């Protein structure tokens, strides 16, 4: 019996569309519900005021500031180290069993549960280095958590640059580092920023790592140094949803809306920067 290729193609397209809808529709519904129930709570007082009455009133300004501090600290720590590690693995390391094991370990670390990173940060930064529960401990823990993502995506971006670019640069007398700095890195920036975007999203939305290392239950003031505790939106949302009774539903969904908007804004800025660099590509 002869198969109809068009029928097979239509069946394949149907299942691909179904799989896409199964992913997109639930996410879209979640976003719609958060916007619908949380947007009425958004006003200037809610965004700029300190929490009051055990977080049953007031605003979430300390939690917004704390989240920005933690994400910024995590990226400042993870991006340089991750990029340097990616450059070494893609440009300098040899293809031997040890390096293959290291690359596999980095990929596997990206799937480690965040609570494990939280316990690691508690043991290393809070207790061993005696940083205490602080912005520094939380930022370093989040930085280590997103480091595998940054390394993996940056390495793939570097390896995607055509080998002919390197050969031409070296044939003109440039050193290996000059080739990497002026030829490979500029062409790999869009992919590197993709990893940064993924890291930003994960760092901003995680609760377990900051629960052990930095998050304060109720702190109606801004942190004064990197050694102070801070409130953060993910933990604040968890607390007012599960630990504090009689909190208005509008406040809970409003906090979730702000967290979602903050992550989307950071991603949007990174995407705009990535698009500008991508337009400069010659290949």
N, C-alpha and C positions, 0 to 999 in steps of 0.2 A: 504494500500500500504506500503510495507516494505522499510524502508530507507536504503540506502547504506552508511555505516559508513565511508568508504574510500572516497567517493565523498564529504561527509560533511567535512571530515578532509582536503581534498584538497582545498575546497572552503574557509575554515577558514584560511589555510596557505596562500592562494592567497591574501585575504584581509589584513592579517597581513603584508605580504611582500609589498603590495601596500601602506599601512600606513607608513611603514618604509622608502620606497623610497620617499614618499611625504615629509618626514622630511629631509632625508639625501641628496637628490639630490639638492634642493635649497641651502642648507648650503654649499655643495660642490662647486656649481657654484659660490657662493659669494667668497669663499676662492680662487678659481681658478682665478676669475677676479681680485681680489686684488693682488694676486701674479703676474699675468701677467702684470698688469698696474703699479704696485708699485715697483717691483724688479729692474727695470732699474734705479730708483732714488737712490737706496741704494749704498752708498759708504762711505768711512771713513769721508770725509768732511761733508756729510749730517748727519751722526750720532754724530759727535764730535764738530761741529761748532755752533756758536751762530746765531740766526736769524738776518737777515739784510733786509733793504729796506722794512720795514713794513711787514715782514714775506714772502716776495716774493722771497727772496734769502737766502743763508746761510743754516744752519742746524737746528736740533730740539733737540740739547743736553739738554738745560734747561727743555724742556718738558719731556724728558725721565727721568732725575734726579728727577723732581718734582713728576712724577707718582710713581716712586720707593719710594720716601719719604712718599707719602700719603698712599700707600698700606702697607708699613711696619708699619707706625703709626697706621693704622686701625687694623691690625692683632695684634700688641702689646697690643692694648686696648681691642679688642673684644675676643681674644682667652682665656686669663686667666679668665675674668669675665664670659664668656659663658660656659667655662668648669666647673667652680665652681657652677654656676647656674644649669647646667645639673646634676652634682653630687648630689646636694641637691634634685632636683626634682625626680631623679631616685632612690636614696639610702636612703634619710632621710625623705622626705615629706610623709605624709599619704594620702591615697586615700579618699579625702573628696571633697565636692562641690567646695570649695574655690580653692584647688589645681588643680582641673579639669578645672576651669575657667581660672586660670593662664596659664595652658598648652595650652588651646585653644587660649588664647590671644596671646601667643608667636607665635603660628603657623600662626595666622592671620596677625601679624605684618610683617611676611616675604613677604606678598603680597601687602603691602602699597606702593604706587608709590614713586619713588625716589625723585620727586620734593617736596613731603611732608616732607621728611627727610631734604631736603635742607632748606626749610623754618624753620623747627624746629631748625636746626643747626644755622641758621642766628639769630633767636630770642634768643636762649640759649647761645651759645658760642660767637658769634660775638658781640651781643648787651648787653645781661645780664651780662655775665662774662667778657666782654670787652677784649676778646682776639683779636678782630679785624679780618679782612680777613687775615688769616694766615694758615700755614701748620698745626698748632695745632688744629684750628677750623675745618679744612677740614678733618683731620685724625679722630678726635672724631666723627664728623658727619658720615663719612663712617663706623667707628667702630660700631656706634649705628645701622646703616642700615643693616650691616651683622650680628649683634648680634643674631637675631632670627634664622638665618640659622645655626650658630655655636651651639646655644643651642639645637635646635631640632635634628640635626644630632648627636651631642655628646650624648644626652640623649638616642636616639635610639641605638647608639653603646654600651652604658653602659648596657642598658636593654637586649641587645642581648647576653651578657655574661651569660652562664648557671648558674642558681641559685645554683647548686650543688657545684660550685667553692667556693661560699661564705660560704656555710654550712660547707664544709671541713675545710676551713681556720678558721672559728669561733670555730669549734669543737677542733682545735688544740691549742686554747688559744689566738689567735690573736684578737686584738680589731677590731671594725668596720672600723675605719680609716686605720689601717694597712692592713685590707683585701682590702679596696678600693685602697689603694696606691700600694700594691705589687701584687695583684691578678686581680682586676677588670680593673684598668686603663691600664696596659700593654696589656691586651687582647682586649681592646676597642680602642687602638690607631689607627688602620687602619680606623675605622669608623669616629673617630674624625678628622683625616686628610682629609677625604672626605669632611666634612663640611668646613674645612679650605680651601680646594681647591675651593669649590663653592664660599666661601666668597672672596677669592683672585680674582677670575674671575669677580665677580660683582663689587668689589671695584675698580678694575683697569679700567673697562669700563664705569663707570657711569659719566655722565656730569652734571646733574641737582644739586646734592649736592655740588659739588665743584664750580659750577657757583655762588652760593650764599655765599660761605664761604672762598674760597682760590684762585680761578683761576684768573690769570692776563691775560689781552688781549695781551699785548706785553711786555715781560720782558727779554731782552737779557743779562741776568746775572743769576748766581746761587744764591739761597737763602742762607743767612748767619746764620739764626737761625730759630727756629720753629715758631717764631712770624712774619716771613716775608711771603709775598705772593709768589706764585710760578706758573709757567706754568705747564700744565698737558696735556698729549697726547689727551684724549677725547675732552677737551675743545678747544685745539689747532686745532684739526681736524675740529671741528664745525666752528670755526672762519674762517679758511682759505677756507672752503667750502661755507660759506654763507655770510660772512661779508667783506672779502677782495677781491676786484675785480682783475682780470688779474693774478691770481695765476695759475701757470702751473699745468695741470692735473696730471702730474707725481709726483709733490710734494704732492698733496692731497692723492693720492693712496699710495705713499711711506710712508706717516705718518700713514695711516691706516694699512699698512703692518707691520710697526714697532710695533704698538699697538697690533696687532694680534700675532706677534711673541713673544712679551713680555709676554702676557697672557699665551700663549702656553708653553713658557719656564718655567714660575712659576708653571703652572699645572704639567708639566713634572717632575720637581724636586720634587714636593709634591707626585706625583704618585710613583716615584722611592723609596722615603722614606717609603711610605705606603706599597709598595710591600715587602720591606725588613722586616718590622715589621710583615706583614701577614705571611711570611714564618716561623716565630718563633712560630706561633700558634700551640697549641697541640690538637686542636679540630676543 
